[in-house]
């Protein structure tokens, strides 16, 4: 919630949300267990019990959403031979901004023989909102990374299209110090060309990018091709050890029909985080 604060001799200033969370997984007796957990401000992390040998971390923004000027910083690290799954308690919501953009920065590190699944639930952007988001990933040569970012442009049930929302998304993924994936996506407010053009969103209200980097990428691509063939708004490609799946649809509900099976196909010994099904 935003609170008005009267500054002496000046106009009222709005209190902004700020949060930070950091988690590190280590190996012990063949299991992935908690090594470090740090949280500050509205950024919280919970570690529920799992029935596998991976550690699951749930990110929580206790402010209830973000607006212009709010800042969130997340960091996760999988130490050698561990498996860390990171998700969110619910969809993040980006509300109308009275000035500036909400800033979300994520840094991930995956050490030798380790795996990290970055699987936050969708980000819902509201009309008039502004989001600036960065994702930086550092992988060891034999590490495995599964990463997802999904966006919903307004709530379909309320007839929203968030046309006046703006989004800036930047990814940089390095493997053994070498840049192997980079993208910069931007959706400007009131950009009807980007929303309606068939080469861009084609009128879709929800879209997602799923990235998989691992030595077994060649073996896993066929399942994703089958899934994409059954979903008109999805496409998948592989270059070496990297798979990229992109999907768009008319709503978040329909988008999940391709995203969740794709996660399951790439989850290895794990599965789609339970919170995705609640």
N, C-alpha and C positions, 0 to 999 in steps of 0.2 A: 504494500500500500504506500502511496506517496503522501508525505506529510508536509504541509506548508510551514516554513520556518521564517520568521521575520528577522531580517538582518538589520542591525542598527544603522540608521541613516540611509538605507537602501531598500530595494524592492524585496518582496518575499522570495526566498529560495526554496527549491524543492529538495527534500531529502532523497538520496539515491541509494539503491540497493547495491551492496558489494559483497562478494563471497569468493572463497577459495577452498579447494579441496585437493588433497594429494593422497595417493595410495600406492603401496609397493607390495608385491607378492614375492614370497620366497619359497623354496622347496624344503620339505621336511618329511622324511619317511615315505617318499613317493607321492606326497600330497602337496598341493599349492596352498600355502597358509599366509596369514597376514604378517607382514614385516613392519610396515609403517603406515600410520593413518594420521592425517593432519586435516583439520577443518577450521574455517574462520568465517565470521559473518553469516550470511544467509546460505553459504555453501556447506552442505552436510553430506556425509557418506555413511551408509549402513552396509553391513556384511551379513546377509542371511545365510543360513545353513543350506548346503547343497548335498546332493546324493552322488556326486562324482569327485574326481580328483582335481577339479578346478576351483578357483576362488572367485566368487561373484561379488561385485561392488555395485551398489545402487546409489546414484547421485541424486541429491534432493536440493531444490532451490526453495527455501522456506519463505521467501518473499512472495511466492505465488505467481510469479511471472516477471518479465523484464520490460522496461521501457527506456526511452532515450536517456543516456547518461549512466545507466546501470552497468555494472561490470562483474563478470564471472570468469574465474580462472580454474581450470581443471588440469590435473596431472596424474598420470598413471604409469607404472613401470612394472614389467614382468622380468624378474631376475632369471638367471639361467635355468632352463628345464622346468619352467612353471607355465601355468595356463591361467590367465586372468580374463574374466568376462566383466565388462563394464556396461551398465545400462542405466536407465533413469526410472524414477518412481512413477512418472506420468509424462505426458507430452509437455514440453516447455511452451509457454505462451509469451508472445511478444506483442505488447499492447501499444496503443496509439502514443506517439511521442510528442511532447511539447517542445522538443529541441534536442538535436543530436541523435546518435544511434546507440542501441544497446550493444555492448561489446562482450563477446564470448571467445575466450582463448583456451585451446586445448593442446597439451603437449604429452605425447606418448612415447615410451621407450620399451623395446622388446629385445632382450639380450639373447645370447646363443642358446639354441634349442628350445626357446620359449615361444609361447603363443599369446596374443592379446586380441580379444574380440571387443571392438568399440561399437556398441549397439544401442545408442540412445533411442528412445521413442521419438515420434515425429515432433517437429517444431511447428506450432500453429501461429501464423502471423495474422494480425488483425489490421483492419483498414487504418492507414495513417501511421503505421509502425515503421521502425527502421532498425535493421539488424546488421551488425558487422561481425563476422565469425571467421576464425582461423583454426586450422588443424595442422599440427606439425608432428610427424612420426619419424622416429629413428629406429631402424631395424638392423639386427645382426644378419649376416649372410644367410644363415640357415633358419632364421626366425620365421614365424607365421603371423600374418596380420589379416584380420577381417574387420572392415570398417564400413559404417553406414551413416549417411545423413539424409533425412527425409523432411520435406517441407509441405505443409498444407496451407493453402492460400484462403484463409477464412473458413468458417464452419458452414458446410453445405446445408445442414438442417435449418440454419438461420438465413439462408439465401445470401451469404456473404461471399464476395470475391476478392476482397483486400486489394483492390486495384490501386489504391493510393499507398500501398506498402512498398518498401525498398529493402533489398537484401544484397549483401556482399559476402561471398563465400570464397575462402582461399585454402587450398590444400597443398602441402609439401610433404612428400614421403621419401626418405632416404634409406638406402639399403647398403650397409657396409660403407657409409659415408657418401655414396653416389646417389644423386637425385634420380629416382625411378618413376615418380609420378608427381605431376604438378597441375593444378587447374585453378582458374580464377573465374568465378561465375558472378554475374551481377544482374539484378532485376531492378530497374528503376521504377519509381512511382509513376503511375499513369502511363506506363509503356504498353499500350494496347498492341503494338506491333509484335513485341516479344511474347505477349500472352496468346495472341491469336494465330501467329505465323506457324504454318505446318512444320517449318524447319526448327522451330523453337518449342514453345509449350503447346501449340495447337489447341488452345482453349482449355487445357487441363488445369485443374485446381490443386493437384498434388503431384509431387515428383520426388525421386530418390536416386541416389548414387550409392552403389555397393561395390566396394573394392576388396579384392582378395589377392594377397601376395604370399606365395609359399612354393616350396620345391615340387609339390604335387598338383600344381595348377592344371597341367595338361590332362591329368586323370579326371579332374572335376568339371571340366568345361562342358562335357556332353550333357550332363544333367541340367545345367543351366540353359543350354540351348533348347532343350525340350520344354522347359518352363517358359522361356521367352517366346517360343513358337505358339504357345497357347494364350499369350497375352499380347494383343495388338500394340500396346503402348510400351513394350519392353524390347531392349536389344542388348546383346552381350558380345564381348570380344576378348581375345587373349593375345598377349604379346609376351612370349617367354614364360616367366613365372608369375605374371600379373593378369588377373581377370578383372574386367570392369563391366558391371551391369548397370544400365540406366533404365528407369521406368517412369512413366507418367500415367495419370488417370484422372477421372472426373472428381474423385473424392479420396479422402484418406482411407475409408473403408475398402474401396476397390483396389487401392494401391497395395494394401496389406496382402491381397490375394496373390501377388507376385513376390512381394518382399519377404514375407514369412517363410514360404517354401524355399526361397533362394537362400535365406539364412540357414535353414535346416539342412539344405544340401551341402553347405560349406562348414557346418558347425563341428565336424569331426566327432570327437568323443562327447562333445557337449550337446546343447540343444538351444532352441529359441528361449531366451530368458522368460521365466514364468510370468513376470510382470507384464509382458506383452499380451498375455492371454487373459488377464484379469479385467 
